[in-house]
Amino acid sequence: MKDEEIDYSDIPPLRDNFFKEAHIRWPEKKKQGKGYQSMIKAVLRKYVEAHNH
């Protein structure tokens, strides 16, 4: 389906102050220690290797 074929008629228009009043929750700062991504990657790799038989 092409974008121009999508029916948006059931979606109400946004008010002018929508984004001003929107409560956006930004992600908190990472709490993991240094190297956590490498550790997770290694664990996932071992899991895949063990279950790929």
mmCIF entry with sequence, helices, sheets and N, C-alpha, C, O atoms, coordinates in Angstrom:
data_MODEL
# 
_entry.id   MODEL 
# 
_entity.id                         1 
_entity.type                       polymer 
_entity.pdbx_number_of_molecules   1 
# 
_entity_poly.entity_id                      1 
_entity_poly.type                           'polypeptide(L)' 
_entity_poly.nstd_linkage                   no 
_entity_poly.nstd_monomer                   no 
_entity_poly.pdbx_seq_one_letter_code       MKDEEIDYSDIPPLRDNFFKEAHIRWPEKKKQGKGYQSMIKAVLRKYVEAHNH 
_entity_poly.pdbx_seq_one_letter_code_can   MKDEEIDYSDIPPLRDNFFKEAHIRWPEKKKQGKGYQSMIKAVLRKYVEAHNH 
_entity_poly.pdbx_strand_id                 A 
# 
loop_
_entity_poly_seq.entity_id 
_entity_poly_seq.num 
_entity_poly_seq.mon_id 
_entity_poly_seq.hetero 
1 1  MET n 
1 2  LYS n 
1 3  ASP n 
1 4  GLU n 
1 5  GLU n 
1 6  ILE n 
1 7  ASP n 
1 8  TYR n 
1 9  SER n 
1 10 ASP n 
1 11 ILE n 
1 12 PRO n 
1 13 PRO n 
1 14 LEU n 
1 15 ARG n 
1 16 ASP n 
1 17 ASN n 
1 18 PHE n 
1 19 PHE n 
1 20 LYS n 
1 21 GLU n 
1 22 ALA n 
1 23 HIS n 
1 24 ILE n 
1 25 ARG n 
1 26 TRP n 
1 27 PRO n 
1 28 GLU n 
1 29 LYS n 
1 30 LYS n 
1 31 LYS n 
1 32 GLN n 
1 33 GLY n 
1 34 LYS n 
1 35 GLY n 
1 36 TYR n 
1 37 GLN n 
1 38 SER n 
1 39 MET n 
1 40 ILE n 
1 41 LYS n 
1 42 ALA n 
1 43 VAL n 
1 44 LEU n 
1 45 ARG n 
1 46 LYS n 
1 47 TYR n 
1 48 VAL n 
1 49 GLU n 
1 50 ALA n 
1 51 HIS n 
1 52 ASN n 
1 53 HIS n 
# 
_struct_asym.id          A 
_struct_asym.entity_id   1 
# 
loop_
_struct_conf.conf_type_id 
_struct_conf.id 
_struct_conf.pdbx_PDB_helix_id 
_struct_conf.beg_label_comp_id 
_struct_conf.beg_label_asym_id 
_struct_conf.beg_label_seq_id 
_struct_conf.pdbx_beg_PDB_ins_code 
_struct_conf.end_label_comp_id 
_struct_conf.end_label_asym_id 
_struct_conf.end_label_seq_id 
_struct_conf.pdbx_end_PDB_ins_code 
_struct_conf.beg_auth_comp_id 
_struct_conf.beg_auth_asym_id 
_struct_conf.beg_auth_seq_id 
_struct_conf.end_auth_comp_id 
_struct_conf.end_auth_asym_id 
_struct_conf.end_auth_seq_id 
_struct_conf.pdbx_PDB_helix_class 
_struct_conf.details 
_struct_conf.pdbx_PDB_helix_length 
HELX_P HELX_P1 AA1 ASP A 3  ? GLU A 5  ? ASP A 3  GLU A 5  5 ? 3  
HELX_P HELX_P2 AA2 PHE A 18 ? GLU A 21 ? PHE A 18 GLU A 21 1 ? 4  
HELX_P HELX_P3 AA3 TYR A 36 ? ALA A 50 ? TYR A 36 ALA A 50 1 ? 15 
# 
_struct_conf_type.id          HELX_P 
_struct_conf_type.criteria    ? 
_struct_conf_type.reference   ? 
# 
loop_
_atom_site.group_PDB 
_atom_site.id 
_atom_site.type_symbol 
_atom_site.label_atom_id 
_atom_site.label_alt_id 
_atom_site.label_comp_id 
_atom_site.label_asym_id 
_atom_site.label_entity_id 
_atom_site.label_seq_id 
_atom_site.pdbx_PDB_ins_code 
_atom_site.Cartn_x 
_atom_site.Cartn_y 
_atom_site.Cartn_z 
_atom_site.occupancy 
_atom_site.B_iso_or_equiv 
_atom_site.pdbx_formal_charge 
_atom_site.auth_seq_id 
_atom_site.auth_comp_id 
_atom_site.auth_asym_id 
_atom_site.auth_atom_id 
_atom_site.pdbx_PDB_model_num 
ATOM 1   N N  . MET A 1 1  ? 0.839   -1.167  0.000  1.00 0.00 ? 1  MET A N  1 
ATOM 2   C CA . MET A 1 1  ? 0.000   0.000   0.000  1.00 0.00 ? 1  MET A CA 1 
ATOM 3   C C  . MET A 1 1  ? 0.893   1.242   0.000  1.00 0.00 ? 1  MET A C  1 
ATOM 4   O O  . MET A 1 1  ? 1.871   1.313   0.745  1.00 0.00 ? 1  MET A O  1 
ATOM 5   N N  . LYS A 1 2  ? 0.559   2.188   -0.815 1.00 0.00 ? 2  LYS A N  1 
ATOM 6   C CA . LYS A 1 2  ? 1.314   3.431   -0.880 1.00 0.00 ? 2  LYS A CA 1 
ATOM 7   C C  . LYS A 1 2  ? 0.821   4.396   0.196  1.00 0.00 ? 2  LYS A C  1 
ATOM 8   O O  . LYS A 1 2  ? -0.331  4.323   0.622  1.00 0.00 ? 2  LYS A O  1 
ATOM 9   N N  . ASP A 1 3  ? 1.697   5.298   0.629  1.00 0.00 ? 3  ASP A N  1 
ATOM 10  C CA . ASP A 1 3  ? 1.335   6.251   1.668  1.00 0.00 ? 3  ASP A CA 1 
ATOM 11  C C  . ASP A 1 3  ? 0.076   7.037   1.318  1.00 0.00 ? 3  ASP A C  1 
ATOM 12  O O  . ASP A 1 3  ? -0.781  7.259   2.174  1.00 0.00 ? 3  ASP A O  1 
ATOM 13  N N  . GLU A 1 4  ? -0.033  7.455   0.068  1.00 0.00 ? 4  GLU A N  1 
ATOM 14  C CA . GLU A 1 4  ? -1.182  8.268   -0.321 1.00 0.00 ? 4  GLU A CA 1 
ATOM 15  C C  . GLU A 1 4  ? -2.489  7.473   -0.338 1.00 0.00 ? 4  GLU A C  1 
ATOM 16  O O  . GLU A 1 4  ? -3.563  8.064   -0.451 1.00 0.00 ? 4  GLU A O  1 
ATOM 17  N N  . GLU A 1 5  ? -2.414  6.139   -0.228 1.00 0.00 ? 5  GLU A N  1 
ATOM 18  C CA . GLU A 1 5  ? -3.612  5.299   -0.193 1.00 0.00 ? 5  GLU A CA 1 
ATOM 19  C C  . GLU A 1 5  ? -4.128  5.067   1.226  1.00 0.00 ? 5  GLU A C  1 
ATOM 20  O O  . GLU A 1 5  ? -5.205  4.498   1.404  1.00 0.00 ? 5  GLU A O  1 
ATOM 21  N N  . ILE A 1 6  ? -3.382  5.497   2.226  1.00 0.00 ? 6  ILE A N  1 
ATOM 22  C CA . ILE A 1 6  ? -3.779  5.282   3.616  1.00 0.00 ? 6  ILE A CA 1 
ATOM 23  C C  . ILE A 1 6  ? -4.880  6.269   3.994  1.00 0.00 ? 6  ILE A C  1 
ATOM 24  O O  . ILE A 1 6  ? -4.771  7.469   3.739  1.00 0.00 ? 6  ILE A O  1 
ATOM 25  N N  . ASP A 1 7  ? -5.930  5.749   4.599  1.00 0.00 ? 7  ASP A N  1 
ATOM 26  C CA . ASP A 1 7  ? -7.065  6.573   5.008  1.00 0.00 ? 7  ASP A CA 1 
ATOM 27  C C  . ASP A 1 7  ? -6.859  7.054   6.449  1.00 0.00 ? 7  ASP A C  1 
ATOM 28  O O  . ASP A 1 7  ? -6.914  6.261   7.390  1.00 0.00 ? 7  ASP A O  1 
ATOM 29  N N  . TYR A 1 8  ? -6.626  8.330   6.606  1.00 0.00 ? 8  TYR A N  1 
ATOM 30  C CA . TYR A 1 8  ? -6.421  8.921   7.927  1.00 0.00 ? 8  TYR A CA 1 
ATOM 31  C C  . TYR A 1 8  ? -7.662  9.641   8.429  1.00 0.00 ? 8  TYR A C  1 
ATOM 32  O O  . TYR A 1 8  ? -7.589  10.339  9.441  1.00 0.00 ? 8  TYR A O  1 
ATOM 33  N N  . SER A 1 9  ? -8.789  9.499   7.765  1.00 0.00 ? 9  SER A N  1 
ATOM 34  C CA . SER A 1 9  ? -9.984  10.275  8.086  1.00 0.00 ? 9  SER A CA 1 
ATOM 35  C C  . SER A 1 9  ? -10.522 10.021  9.495  1.00 0.00 ? 9  SER A C  1 
ATOM 36  O O  . SER A 1 9  ? -11.235 10.863  10.039 1.00 0.00 ? 9  SER A O  1 
ATOM 37  N N  . ASP A 1 10 ? -10.192 8.877   10.092 1.00 0.00 ? 10 ASP A N  1 
ATOM 38  C CA . ASP A 1 10 ? -10.708 8.583   11.432 1.00 0.00 ? 10 ASP A CA 1 
ATOM 39  C C  . ASP A 1 10 ? -9.785  9.092   12.543 1.00 0.00 ? 10 ASP A C  1 
ATOM 40  O O  . ASP A 1 10 ? -10.074 8.894   13.723 1.00 0.00 ? 10 ASP A O  1 
ATOM 41  N N  . ILE A 1 11 ? -8.689  9.739   12.180 1.00 0.00 ? 11 ILE A N  1 
ATOM 42  C CA . ILE A 1 11 ? -7.746  10.267  13.174 1.00 0.00 ? 11 ILE A CA 1 
ATOM 43  C C  . ILE A 1 11 ? -8.040  11.751  13.374 1.00 0.00 ? 11 ILE A C  1 
ATOM 44  O O  . ILE A 1 11 ? -7.966  12.528  12.422 1.00 0.00 ? 11 ILE A O  1 
ATOM 45  N N  . PRO A 1 12 ? -8.372  12.154  14.599 1.00 0.00 ? 12 PRO A N  1 
ATOM 46  C CA . PRO A 1 12 ? -8.672  13.575  14.814 1.00 0.00 ? 12 PRO A CA 1 
ATOM 47  C C  . PRO A 1 12 ? -7.414  14.434  14.646 1.00 0.00 ? 12 PRO A C  1 
ATOM 48  O O  . PRO A 1 12 ? -6.309  13.972  14.932 1.00 0.00 ? 12 PRO A O  1 
ATOM 49  N N  . PRO A 1 13 ? -7.571  15.660  14.191 1.00 0.00 ? 13 PRO A N  1 
ATOM 50  C CA . PRO A 1 13 ? -6.409  16.540  14.036 1.00 0.00 ? 13 PRO A CA 1 
ATOM 51  C C  . PRO A 1 13 ? -5.817  16.903  15.389 1.00 0.00 ? 13 PRO A C  1 
ATOM 52  O O  . PRO A 1 13 ? -6.531  16.949  16.391 1.00 0.00 ? 13 PRO A O  1 
ATOM 53  N N  . LEU A 1 14 ? -4.512  17.160  15.419 1.00 0.00 ? 14 LEU A N  1 
ATOM 54  C CA . LEU A 1 14 ? -3.854  17.570  16.656 1.00 0.00 ? 14 LEU A CA 1 
ATOM 55  C C  . LEU A 1 14 ? -4.146  19.034  16.933 1.00 0.00 ? 14 LEU A C  1 
ATOM 56  O O  . LEU A 1 14 ? -4.201  19.860  16.021 1.00 0.00 ? 14 LEU A O  1 
ATOM 57  N N  . ARG A 1 15 ? -4.332  19.337  18.207 1.00 0.00 ? 15 ARG A N  1 
ATOM 58  C CA . ARG A 1 15 ? -4.506  20.736  18.596 1.00 0.00 ? 15 ARG A CA 1 
ATOM 59  C C  . ARG A 1 15 ? -3.162  21.452  18.498 1.00 0.00 ? 15 ARG A C  1 
ATOM 60  O O  . ARG A 1 15 ? -2.115  20.805  18.518 1.00 0.00 ? 15 ARG A O  1 
ATOM 61  N N  . ASP A 1 16 ? -3.182  22.771  18.392 1.00 0.00 ? 16 ASP A N  1 
ATOM 62  C CA . ASP A 1 16 ? -1.954  23.553  18.273 1.00 0.00 ? 16 ASP A CA 1 
ATOM 63  C C  . ASP A 1 16 ? -1.018  23.368  19.463 1.00 0.00 ? 16 ASP A C  1 
ATOM 64  O O  . ASP A 1 16 ? 0.201   23.446  19.312 1.00 0.00 ? 16 ASP A O  1 
ATOM 65  N N  . ASN A 1 17 ? -1.580  23.124  20.642 1.00 0.00 ? 17 ASN A N  1 
ATOM 66  C CA . ASN A 1 17 ? -0.752  22.992  21.851 1.00 0.00 ? 17 ASN A CA 1 
ATOM 67  C C  . ASN A 1 17 ? -0.433  21.540  22.196 1.00 0.00 ? 17 ASN A C  1 
ATOM 68  O O  . ASN A 1 17 ? 0.008   21.259  23.310 1.00 0.00 ? 17 ASN A O  1 
ATOM 69  N N  . PHE A 1 18 ? -0.644  20.619  21.268 1.00 0.00 ? 18 PHE A N  1 
ATOM 70  C CA . PHE A 1 18 ? -0.431  19.198  21.556 1.00 0.00 ? 18 PHE A CA 1 
ATOM 71  C C  . PHE A 1 18 ? 0.974   18.913  22.056 1.00 0.00 ? 18 PHE A C  1 
ATOM 72  O O  . PHE A 1 18 ? 1.142   18.289  23.103 1.00 0.00 ? 18 PHE A O  1 
ATOM 73  N N  . PHE A 1 19 ? 1.990   19.363  21.318 1.00 0.00 ? 19 PHE A N  1 
ATOM 74  C CA . PHE A 1 19 ? 3.361   19.038  21.690 1.00 0.00 ? 19 PHE A CA 1 
ATOM 75  C C  . PHE A 1 19 ? 3.810   19.810  22.926 1.00 0.00 ? 19 PHE A C  1 
ATOM 76  O O  . PHE A 1 19 ? 4.648   19.330  23.690 1.00 0.00 ? 19 PHE A O  1 
ATOM 77  N N  . LYS A 1 20 ? 3.255   21.005  23.123 1.00 0.00 ? 20 LYS A N  1 
ATOM 78  C CA . LYS A 1 20 ? 3.593   21.782  24.312 1.00 0.00 ? 20 LYS A CA 1 
ATOM 79  C C  . LYS A 1 20 ? 3.113   21.072  25.574 1.00 0.00 ? 20 LYS A C  1 
ATOM 80  O O  . LYS A 1 20 ? 3.786   21.091  26.604 1.00 0.00 ? 20 LYS A O  1 
ATOM 81  N N  . GLU A 1 21 ? 1.939   20.444  25.479 1.00 0.00 ? 21 GLU A N  1 
ATOM 82  C CA . GLU A 1 21 ? 1.353   19.769  26.634 1.00 0.00 ? 21 GLU A CA 1 
ATOM 83  C C  . GLU A 1 21 ? 1.732   18.292  26.740 1.00 0.00 ? 21 GLU A C  1 
ATOM 84  O O  . GLU A 1 21 ? 1.440   17.645  27.747 1.00 0.00 ? 21 GLU A O  1 
ATOM 85  N N  . ALA A 1 22 ? 2.369   17.768  25.721 1.00 0.00 ? 22 ALA A N  1 
ATOM 86  C CA . ALA A 1 22 ? 2.737   16.345  25.731 1.00 0.00 ? 22 ALA A CA 1 
ATOM 87  C C  . ALA A 1 22 ? 3.770   16.097  26.828 1.00 0.00 ? 22 ALA A C  1 
ATOM 88  O O  . ALA A 1 22 ? 4.709   16.872  27.009 1.00 0.00 ? 22 ALA A O  1 
ATOM 89  N N  . HIS A 1 23 ? 3.580   15.037  27.527 1.00 0.00 ? 23 HIS A N  1 
ATOM 90  C CA . HIS A 1 23 ? 4.529   14.663  28.583 1.00 0.00 ? 23 HIS A CA 1 
ATOM 91  C C  . HIS A 1 23 ? 5.489   13.643  27.992 1.00 0.00 ? 23 HIS A C  1 
ATOM 92  O O  . HIS A 1 23 ? 5.178   12.455  27.896 1.00 0.00 ? 23 HIS A O  1 
ATOM 93  N N  . ILE A 1 24 ? 6.648   14.123  27.603 1.00 0.00 ? 24 ILE A N  1 
ATOM 94  C CA . ILE A 1 24 ? 7.645   13.259  26.978 1.00 0.00 ? 24 ILE A CA 1 
ATOM 95  C C  . ILE A 1 24 ? 8.594   12.776  28.059 1.00 0.00 ? 24 ILE A C  1 
ATOM 96  O O  . ILE A 1 24 ? 9.151   13.566  28.821 1.00 0.00 ? 24 ILE A O  1 
ATOM 97  N N  . ARG A 1 25 ? 8.762   11.492  28.109 1.00 0.00 ? 25 ARG A N  1 
ATOM 98  C CA . ARG A 1 25 ? 9.661   10.903  29.100 1.00 0.00 ? 25 ARG A CA 1 
ATOM 99  C C  . ARG A 1 25 ? 10.938  10.496  28.394 1.00 0.00 ? 25 ARG A C  1 
ATOM 100 O O  . ARG A 1 25 ? 10.937  9.572   27.581 1.00 0.00 ? 25 ARG A O  1 
ATOM 101 N N  . TRP A 1 26 ? 12.025  11.179  28.701 1.00 0.00 ? 26 TRP A N  1 
ATOM 102 C CA . TRP A 1 26 ? 13.319  10.875  28.108 1.00 0.00 ? 26 TRP A CA 1 
ATOM 103 C C  . TRP A 1 26 ? 13.936  9.693   28.829 1.00 0.00 ? 26 TRP A C  1 
ATOM 104 O O  . TRP A 1 26 ? 13.749  9.542   30.036 1.00 0.00 ? 26 TRP A O  1 
ATOM 105 N N  . PRO A 1 27 ? 14.674  8.846   28.110 1.00 0.00 ? 27 PRO A N  1 
ATOM 106 C CA . PRO A 1 27 ? 15.324  7.707   28.768 1.00 0.00 ? 27 PRO A CA 1 
ATOM 107 C C  . PRO A 1 27 ? 16.341  8.199   29.796 1.00 0.00 ? 27 PRO A C  1 
ATOM 108 O O  . PRO A 1 27 ? 17.012  9.214   29.609 1.00 0.00 ? 27 PRO A O  1 
ATOM 109 N N  . GLU A 1 28 ? 16.424  7.448   30.875 1.00 0.00 ? 28 GLU A N  1 
ATOM 110 C CA . GLU A 1 28 ? 17.391  7.800   31.909 1.00 0.00 ? 28 GLU A CA 1 
ATOM 111 C C  . GLU A 1 28 ? 18.791  7.428   31.455 1.00 0.00 ? 28 GLU A C  1 
ATOM 112 O O  . GLU A 1 28 ? 18.977  6.646   30.523 1.00 0.00 ? 28 GLU A O  1 
ATOM 113 N N  . LYS A 1 29 ? 19.755  7.998   32.126 1.00 0.00 ? 29 LYS A N  1 
ATOM 114 C CA . LYS A 1 29 ? 21.148  7.703   31.822 1.00 0.00 ? 29 LYS A CA 1 
ATOM 115 C C  . LYS A 1 29 ? 21.436  6.231   32.107 1.00 0.00 ? 29 LYS A C  1 
ATOM 116 O O  . LYS A 1 29 ? 20.881  5.651   33.040 1.00 0.00 ? 29 LYS A O  1 
ATOM 117 N N  . LYS A 1 30 ? 22.311  5.631   31.294 1.00 0.00 ? 30 LYS A N  1 
ATOM 118 C CA . LYS A 1 30 ? 22.660  4.223   31.469 1.00 0.00 ? 30 LYS A CA 1 
ATOM 119 C C  . LYS A 1 30 ? 23.223  3.989   32.866 1.00 0.00 ? 30 LYS A C  1 
ATOM 120 O O  . LYS A 1 30 ? 23.976  4.804   33.399 1.00 0.00 ? 30 LYS A O  1 
ATOM 121 N N  . LYS A 1 31 ? 22.839  2.860   33.441 1.00 0.00 ? 31 LYS A N  1 
ATOM 122 C CA . LYS A 1 31 ? 23.328  2.507   34.768 1.00 0.00 ? 31 LYS A CA 1 
ATOM 123 C C  . LYS A 1 31 ? 24.296  1.322   34.706 1.00 0.00 ? 31 LYS A C  1 
ATOM 124 O O  . LYS A 1 31 ? 24.917  0.973   35.709 1.00 0.00 ? 31 LYS A O  1 
ATOM 125 N N  . GLN A 1 32 ? 24.423  0.706   33.530 1.00 0.00 ? 32 GLN A N  1 
ATOM 126 C CA . GLN A 1 32 ? 25.303  -0.447  33.390 1.00 0.00 ? 32 GLN A CA 1 
ATOM 127 C C  . GLN A 1 32 ? 26.756  0.011   33.445 1.00 0.00 ? 32 GLN A C  1 
ATOM 128 O O  . GLN A 1 32 ? 27.091  1.151   33.123 1.00 0.00 ? 32 GLN A O  1 
ATOM 129 N N  . GLY A 1 33 ? 27.585  -0.907  33.858 1.00 0.00 ? 33 GLY A N  1 
ATOM 130 C CA . GLY A 1 33 ? 29.006  -0.620  33.934 1.00 0.00 ? 33 GLY A CA 1 
ATOM 131 C C  . GLY A 1 33 ? 29.681  -0.714  32.579 1.00 0.00 ? 33 GLY A C  1 
ATOM 132 O O  . GLY A 1 33 ? 29.064  -1.112  31.591 1.00 0.00 ? 33 GLY A O  1 
ATOM 133 N N  . LYS A 1 34 ? 30.934  -0.351  32.540 1.00 0.00 ? 34 LYS A N  1 
ATOM 134 C CA . LYS A 1 34 ? 31.701  -0.371  31.302 1.00 0.00 ? 34 LYS A CA 1 
ATOM 135 C C  . LYS A 1 34 ? 31.812  -1.802  30.776 1.00 0.00 ? 34 LYS A C  1 
ATOM 136 O O  . LYS A 1 34 ? 32.081  -2.730  31.539 1.00 0.00 ? 34 LYS A O  1 
ATOM 137 N N  . GLY A 1 35 ? 31.607  -1.972  29.486 1.00 0.00 ? 35 GLY A N  1 
ATOM 138 C CA . GLY A 1 35 ? 31.752  -3.282  28.860 1.00 0.00 ? 35 GLY A CA 1 
ATOM 139 C C  . GLY A 1 35 ? 30.503  -4.145  28.881 1.00 0.00 ? 35 GLY A C  1 
ATOM 140 O O  . GLY A 1 35 ? 30.550  -5.305  28.474 1.00 0.00 ? 35 GLY A O  1 
ATOM 141 N N  . TYR A 1 36 ? 29.379  -3.595  29.352 1.00 0.00 ? 36 TYR A N  1 
ATOM 142 C CA . TYR A 1 36 ? 28.182  -4.431  29.450 1.00 0.00 ? 36 TYR A CA 1 
ATOM 143 C C  . TYR A 1 36 ? 27.683  -4.876  28.082 1.00 0.00 ? 36 TYR A C  1 
ATOM 144 O O  . TYR A 1 36 ? 27.138  -5.973  27.953 1.00 0.00 ? 36 TYR A O  1 
ATOM 145 N N  . GLN A 1 37 ? 27.859  -4.043  27.061 1.00 0.00 ? 37 GLN A N  1 
ATOM 146 C CA . GLN A 1 37 ? 27.391  -4.431  25.729 1.00 0.00 ? 37 GLN A CA 1 
ATOM 147 C C  . GLN A 1 37 ? 28.190  -5.608  25.189 1.00 0.00 ? 37 GLN A C  1 
ATOM 148 O O  . GLN A 1 37 ? 27.625  -6.515  24.577 1.00 0.00 ? 37 GLN A O  1 
ATOM 149 N N  . SER A 1 38 ? 29.490  -5.599  25.410 1.00 0.00 ? 38 SER A N  1 
ATOM 150 C CA . SER A 1 38 ? 30.323  -6.723  24.967 1.00 0.00 ? 38 SER A CA 1 
ATOM 151 C C  . SER A 1 38 ? 29.939  -7.996  25.696 1.00 0.00 ? 38 SER A C  1 
ATOM 152 O O  . SER A 1 38 ? 29.915  -9.073  25.100 1.00 0.00 ? 38 SER A O  1 
ATOM 153 N N  . MET A 1 39 ? 29.638  -7.878  26.986 1.00 0.00 ? 39 MET A N  1 
ATOM 154 C CA . MET A 1 39 ? 29.257  -9.049  27.771 1.00 0.00 ? 39 MET A CA 1 
ATOM 155 C C  . MET A 1 39 ? 27.924  -9.614  27.258 1.00 0.00 ? 39 MET A C  1 
ATOM 156 O O  . MET A 1 39 ? 27.792  -10.825 27.079 1.00 0.00 ? 39 MET A O  1 
ATOM 157 N N  . ILE A 1 40 ? 26.953  -8.750  27.026 1.00 0.00 ? 40 ILE A N  1 
ATOM 158 C CA . ILE A 1 40 ? 25.654  -9.210  26.525 1.00 0.00 ? 40 ILE A CA 1 
ATOM 159 C C  . ILE A 1 40 ? 25.808  -9.863  25.157 1.00 0.00 ? 40 ILE A C  1 
ATOM 160 O O  . ILE A 1 40 ? 25.206  -10.902 24.885 1.00 0.00 ? 40 ILE A O  1 
ATOM 161 N N  . LYS A 1 41 ? 26.617  -9.249  24.300 1.00 0.00 ? 41 LYS A N  1 
ATOM 162 C CA . LYS A 1 41 ? 26.859  -9.807  22.964 1.00 0.00 ? 41 LYS A CA 1 
ATOM 163 C C  . LYS A 1 41 ? 27.475  -11.198 23.062 1.00 0.00 ? 41 LYS A C  1 
ATOM 164 O O  . LYS A 1 41 ? 27.077  -12.100 22.324 1.00 0.00 ? 41 LYS A O  1 
ATOM 165 N N  . ALA A 1 42 ? 28.434  -11.387 23.957 1.00 0.00 ? 42 ALA A N  1 
ATOM 166 C CA . ALA A 1 42 ? 29.082  -12.687 24.126 1.00 0.00 ? 42 ALA A CA 1 
ATOM 167 C C  . ALA A 1 42 ? 28.085  -13.730 24.634 1.00 0.00 ? 42 ALA A C  1 
ATOM 168 O O  . ALA A 1 42 ? 28.085  -14.871 24.171 1.00 0.00 ? 42 ALA A O  1 
ATOM 169 N N  . VAL A 1 43 ? 27.244  -13.337 25.579 1.00 0.00 ? 43 VAL A N  1 
ATOM 170 C CA . VAL A 1 43 ? 26.248  -14.260 26.129 1.00 0.00 ? 43 VAL A CA 1 
ATOM 171 C C  . VAL A 1 43 ? 25.259  -14.672 25.038 1.00 0.00 ? 43 VAL A C  1 
ATOM 172 O O  . VAL A 1 43 ? 24.925  -15.850 24.910 1.00 0.00 ? 43 VAL A O  1 
ATOM 173 N N  . LEU A 1 44 ? 24.794  -13.702 24.257 1.00 0.00 ? 44 LEU A N  1 
ATOM 174 C CA . LEU A 1 44 ? 23.850  -14.021 23.181 1.00 0.00 ? 44 LEU A CA 1 
ATOM 175 C C  . LEU A 1 44 ? 24.488  -14.909 22.125 1.00 0.00 ? 44 LEU A C  1 
ATOM 176 O O  . LEU A 1 44 ? 23.837  -15.809 21.595 1.00 0.00 ? 44 LEU A O  1 
ATOM 177 N N  . ARG A 1 45 ? 25.754  -14.662 21.815 1.00 0.00 ? 45 ARG A N  1 
ATOM 178 C CA . ARG A 1 45 ? 26.463  -15.489 20.827 1.00 0.00 ? 45 ARG A CA 1 
ATOM 179 C C  . ARG A 1 45 ? 26.548  -16.934 21.314 1.00 0.00 ? 45 ARG A C  1 
ATOM 180 O O  . ARG A 1 45 ? 26.312  -17.859 20.537 1.00 0.00 ? 45 ARG A O  1 
ATOM 181 N N  . LYS A 1 46 ? 26.884  -17.141 22.591 1.00 0.00 ? 46 LYS A N  1 
ATOM 182 C CA . LYS A 1 46 ? 26.978  -18.495 23.147 1.00 0.00 ? 46 LYS A CA 1 
ATOM 183 C C  . LYS A 1 46 ? 25.605  -19.188 23.123 1.00 0.00 ? 46 LYS A C  1 
ATOM 184 O O  . LYS A 1 46 ? 25.509  -20.386 22.856 1.00 0.00 ? 46 LYS A O  1 
ATOM 185 N N  . TYR A 1 47 ? 24.553  -18.418 23.407 1.00 0.00 ? 47 TYR A N  1 
ATOM 186 C CA . TYR A 1 47 ? 23.221  -18.989 23.384 1.00 0.00 ? 47 TYR A CA 1 
ATOM 187 C C  . TYR A 1 47 ? 22.862  -19.467 21.972 1.00 0.00 ? 47 TYR A C  1 
ATOM 188 O O  . TYR A 1 47 ? 22.368  -20.579 21.789 1.00 0.00 ? 47 TYR A O  1 
ATOM 189 N N  . VAL A 1 48 ? 23.115  -18.617 20.991 1.00 0.00 ? 48 VAL A N  1 
ATOM 190 C CA . VAL A 1 48 ? 22.823  -18.974 19.602 1.00 0.00 ? 48 VAL A CA 1 
ATOM 191 C C  . VAL A 1 48 ? 23.627  -20.198 19.170 1.00 0.00 ? 48 VAL A C  1 
ATOM 192 O O  . VAL A 1 48 ? 23.094  -21.096 18.518 1.00 0.00 ? 48 VAL A O  1 
ATOM 193 N N  . GLU A 1 49 ? 24.908  -20.232 19.533 1.00 0.00 ? 49 GLU A N  1 
ATOM 194 C CA . GLU A 1 49 ? 25.744  -21.385 19.185 1.00 0.00 ? 49 GLU A CA 1 
ATOM 195 C C  . GLU A 1 49 ? 25.215  -22.660 19.820 1.00 0.00 ? 49 GLU A C  1 
ATOM 196 O O  . GLU A 1 49 ? 25.227  -23.717 19.190 1.00 0.00 ? 49 GLU A O  1 
ATOM 197 N N  . ALA A 1 50 ? 24.751  -22.571 21.062 1.00 0.00 ? 50 ALA A N  1 
ATOM 198 C CA . ALA A 1 50 ? 24.267  -23.758 21.765 1.00 0.00 ? 50 ALA A CA 1 
ATOM 199 C C  . ALA A 1 50 ? 22.934  -24.246 21.204 1.00 0.00 ? 50 ALA A C  1 
ATOM 200 O O  . ALA A 1 50 ? 22.636  -25.438 21.280 1.00 0.00 ? 50 ALA A O  1 
ATOM 201 N N  . HIS A 1 51 ? 22.132  -23.350 20.646 1.00 0.00 ? 51 HIS A N  1 
ATOM 202 C CA . HIS A 1 51 ? 20.804  -23.720 20.163 1.00 0.00 ? 51 HIS A CA 1 
ATOM 203 C C  . HIS A 1 51 ? 20.728  -23.755 18.639 1.00 0.00 ? 51 HIS A C  1 
ATOM 204 O O  . HIS A 1 51 ? 19.632  -23.773 18.078 1.00 0.00 ? 51 HIS A O  1 
ATOM 205 N N  . ASN A 1 52 ? 21.843  -23.764 17.983 1.00 0.00 ? 52 ASN A N  1 
ATOM 206 C CA . ASN A 1 52 ? 21.868  -23.741 16.528 1.00 0.00 ? 52 ASN A CA 1 
ATOM 207 C C  . ASN A 1 52 ? 22.294  -25.095 15.952 1.00 0.00 ? 52 ASN A C  1 
ATOM 208 O O  . ASN A 1 52 ? 22.951  -25.163 14.913 1.00 0.00 ? 52 ASN A O  1 
ATOM 209 N N  . HIS A 1 53 ? 21.912  -26.151 16.635 1.00 0.00 ? 53 HIS A N  1 
ATOM 210 C CA . HIS A 1 53 ? 22.313  -27.499 16.156 1.00 0.00 ? 53 HIS A CA 1 
ATOM 211 C C  . HIS A 1 53 ? 21.144  -28.240 15.585 1.00 0.00 ? 53 HIS A C  1 
ATOM 212 O O  . HIS A 1 53 ? 21.293  -29.378 15.139 1.00 0.00 ? 53 HIS A O  1 
# 
